[in-house]
Amino acid sequence: MVTGTEPIEIFSVIRERRSVRNYTDQEVQDEALRAIIAAGIQAPTALGLQPWRFVVARDRDLMRRASDYCKPNLVEKIGEESRPGTEEFLAALKNPEFNIFYNAPVLVLVLGAREVVSSVLDCTLCAENMMLAAWALGIGSCWIGSATLIQQNPEILAALKVPDDHQVVAPLIFGYPAPLLPKPERREPRITWIP
Ligand SMILES: Cc1cc2nc3c(=O)[nH]c(=O)nc-3n(C[C@H](O)[C@H](O)[C@H](O)COP(=O)(O)O)c2cc1C
């Protein structure tokens, strides 16, 4: 409840959060990750079902393997779509050094129960809470949608202990930001006001 006694910083956190793709080597402590997940699970869910689970992975070899698996598949996928703005990402994907997780120290998978129809929406709200909470703690994040392709690889799913009855909704990386790029500009919102 808003009591009026505490400064409301949520608007600055929302405004300033940006996707971080360049990290320092500093580890993110378990305590911070627990706080981030605790913020995540405060998100609303349809029927209050809370259909999520979390995997916290710090295994850089495994992340590299997952990245190496996803990259050629993404090249194929993006090549097919060939939308403007994808050229730079496509070039990065073709670079053997490029890691889709940007060498972040930790990957958190937000998994949604397959049997719950709203789990993608619920887990997405959870993921945004997590990214905002991380920013408030000085921790950067990025949603790595490209990594959902690991769902086609049973070996990687097993290594990440993803249960069969859950899908990967939000692969999120976290870490302490190295120098940041400016936040991408937002377009003016189109609002229809009905008087
Ligand atoms: C569903 C989703 C998937 C995304 N996938 C990727 C990704 O695979 N790689 C990446 O670098 N950024 C990814 N992003 C981050 C977006 O590129 C980023 O949010 C957008 O450019 C706006 O920038 P900002 O988050 O700094 O405001 C993803 C974001 C969302 C919401």
The ligand as an SDF file (V2000), in Angstrom:
LIG
                    3D

 31 33  0  0  0  0  0  0  0  0999 V2000
   10.6270  -11.3430  -25.7470 C   0  0  0  0  0  0  0  0  0  0  0  0
   11.9780  -10.6550  -25.8320 C   0  0  0  0  0  0  0  0  0  0  0  0
   13.0280  -11.2940  -26.4510 C   0  0  0  0  0  0  0  0  0  0  0  0
   14.2860  -10.6820  -26.5190 C   0  0  0  0  0  0  0  0  0  0  0  0
   15.3360  -11.3680  -27.0590 N   0  0  0  0  0  0  0  0  0  0  0  0
   16.5540  -10.7960  -27.0840 C   0  0  0  0  0  0  0  0  0  0  0  0
   17.6730  -11.5390  -27.5600 C   0  0  0  0  0  0  0  0  0  0  0  0
   17.5810  -12.7040  -27.9460 O   0  0  0  0  0  0  0  0  0  0  0  0
   18.8770  -10.9250  -27.5640 N   0  0  0  0  0  0  0  0  0  0  0  0
   19.0460   -9.6350  -27.1210 C   0  0  0  0  0  0  0  0  0  0  0  0
   20.1700   -9.1270  -27.1460 O   0  0  0  0  0  0  0  0  0  0  0  0
   17.9950   -8.9130  -26.6470 N   0  0  0  0  0  0  0  0  0  0  0  0
   16.7700   -9.4640  -26.6140 C   0  0  0  0  0  0  0  0  0  0  0  0
   15.7040   -8.7690  -26.0860 N   0  0  0  0  0  0  0  0  0  0  0  0
   15.9000   -7.4060  -25.5750 C   0  0  0  0  0  0  0  0  0  0  0  0
   15.3360   -6.3620  -26.5430 C   0  0  0  0  0  0  0  0  0  0  0  0
   16.1530   -6.2840  -27.6830 O   0  0  0  0  0  0  0  0  0  0  0  0
   15.2570   -5.0010  -25.8040 C   0  0  0  0  0  0  0  0  0  0  0  0
   14.3700   -5.1040  -24.7250 O   0  0  0  0  0  0  0  0  0  0  0  0
   14.7870   -3.8820  -26.7310 C   0  0  0  0  0  0  0  0  0  0  0  0
   15.7160   -3.6370  -27.7520 O   0  0  0  0  0  0  0  0  0  0  0  0
   14.5490   -2.5790  -25.9520 C   0  0  0  0  0  0  0  0  0  0  0  0
   15.7190   -2.1920  -25.2580 O   0  0  0  0  0  0  0  0  0  0  0  0
   15.7310   -1.9740  -23.6850 P   0  0  0  0  0  0  0  0  0  0  0  0
   15.3390   -3.2760  -23.0280 O   0  0  0  0  0  0  0  0  0  0  0  0
   17.1590   -1.5900  -23.3630 O   0  0  0  0  0  0  0  0  0  0  0  0
   14.7650   -0.8850  -23.3370 O   0  0  0  0  0  0  0  0  0  0  0  0
   14.4660   -9.3730  -25.9960 C   0  0  0  0  0  0  0  0  0  0  0  0
   13.3800   -8.7340  -25.3650 C   0  0  0  0  0  0  0  0  0  0  0  0
   12.1600   -9.3610  -25.2750 C   0  0  0  0  0  0  0  0  0  0  0  0
   11.0120   -8.6690  -24.5670 C   0  0  0  0  0  0  0  0  0  0  0  0
  1  2  1  0
  2  3  1  0
  2 30  2  0
  3  4  2  0
  4  5  1  0
  4 28  1  0
  5  6  2  0
  6  7  1  0
  6 13  1  0
  7  8  2  0
  7  9  1  0
  9 10  1  0
 10 11  2  0
 10 12  1  0
 12 13  2  0
 13 14  1  0
 14 15  1  0
 14 28  1  0
 15 16  1  0
 16 17  1  0
 16 18  1  0
 18 19  1  0
 18 20  1  0
 20 21  1  0
 20 22  1  0
 22 23  1  0
 23 24  1  0
 24 25  2  0
 24 26  1  0
 24 27  1  0
 28 29  2  0
 29 30  1  0
 30 31  1  0
M  END
$$$$
